[in-house]
């Protein structure tokens, strides 16, 4: 394997074409999310649009009208079950809608036209979405099922366009919970089921958390890829008891190598620092990993975001040219 670069997801652009152009400069193109252009592209509404009773305000804030949800929940569940059972038309109906994901269809078109080998999408994970709403076990269960079906629909569409699909399940909420919390254990259980289902279909499925968490528990969920903030979590993940076996079994780390707190750092300095931190125990990580910004870039300016992506390309080239 050679080092590859990709994005986490969000960009600050107003132009769909410009966002797509910068995505395809990556070794692993990623479908851009543009919440500054359209607040419906924030991670929560984008993940679960179509859920009965879901209301999305002009600023992207989401609420669920429980009366509407309860009235339509059974019928919606039947649609989800049909998709999970292999009904191709039912699954396709859960692909993202243009009003919630403006780059989705153009991204698929570019994959097909460019004959892209590998392409990445991303979606908010079940725990992160569930914690955005008042506690309701039946609703939480349907949210998990919807996230699962949408992830399957997206990766199926990428495969149909001709590329090997990669998906990151974005779970920042893992950072906010104590690993001893019942909700943390439930989240790992749900992620394990999601990883298994996605990988069975030939998708490289990963878990992204931009804060520190219990990485052993994350590894136990069975991801092919773990995506993390290097500054925050590199030392912690290398201390995880399952880390070596994760790598030995073919697991990949996606290092969020460019910190958004200091996005102007030079690629050569970032490379020197990174190699210095891994050289004693895991020097091969420089050549065998994926690299990205630490998190989404929607809160950066357009010039800052483009500079970060350009730095990322230079950093990855250094990994492939000069890494030990």
FENFENQUI-V743467 format. One line per field, one symbol per residue. phi: phi as a letter, one per 30 degrees, with the letter a starting at -180 (. if undefined). psi: psi as a letter, one per 20 degrees, with the letter a starting at -180 (. if undefined). burial: I if it has 24 or more other C-alpha atoms within 12 Angstrom, else O. A space follows every 50 residues. Layout:
phi = ???
psi = ???
burial = ???
//
This chain:
phi = .cdbcacdldbddccdddddeddddddbebddcbdddbedcddddddbdj deidccddcjdcbbdddddddcdddddddddddddjdddddddceededc addddeddddedddhddbbcbaaddedddeddbedaeddedddeddeddd dddddddddddjcddbbcddbddeddcdeddeddddddddddddeddddd cicdcbccbdcdadddddeddiddbccbddddbedddddddcdddedddj dbccdddcdddbdcddeddedddddddcddcbddddccbcbbddadcdcd deddddddddddddddddedcbdd
psi = qqqqqrrgfqqjqhpgggggghgjiqhnqqoppmhhgoiijqhghhhkqi ppipporijipqrpohghghhigghhhhgghgghijogggghijqqqhii nhigghggghgghilpgpqqrqqprgghggiiqqpoggggghgghggggg gggghghgghijqpppppoomhihhiqpiiphhgggghghhggggggghh jjqoprppojrqanhghghiikqhppproghhiggghhiphjgghgghjj qqpopnhopiimijqqhhgggggghhhihhhmhihhikrqqrrhaqjhir rghgghgghghgggghhgghhjq.
burial = OOIIIIIIIIIIIOOIOOIIIIIIIIIIIIIIIIIIIIIIIIIIIIIIII IIOIIIOOOIOIIIOOOOIOOOIOOIIOIIOOIIOOOOOOIIIIIIIOII IIIIIIIIOIIOOOOIOIIIIIIIIIIIIIIIOOOOOOIIOIIIIIIIII IIIIIIIIIOIOIIIIIIIIIIIIIOIOOOOOIIOIIIOIIIIIIIIIIO OOIIIIIIIIIIIIIIIIIIIIIIIIIIIIIIIIOOIIOOOOIOOIIOOO IIIIIIIIIIOOIIIOIOOIIOOIIOOIOOOIOIIIIIIIIIIIIIIIOI OIOIIIIIIIIIIIIIIIIIOOIO
//
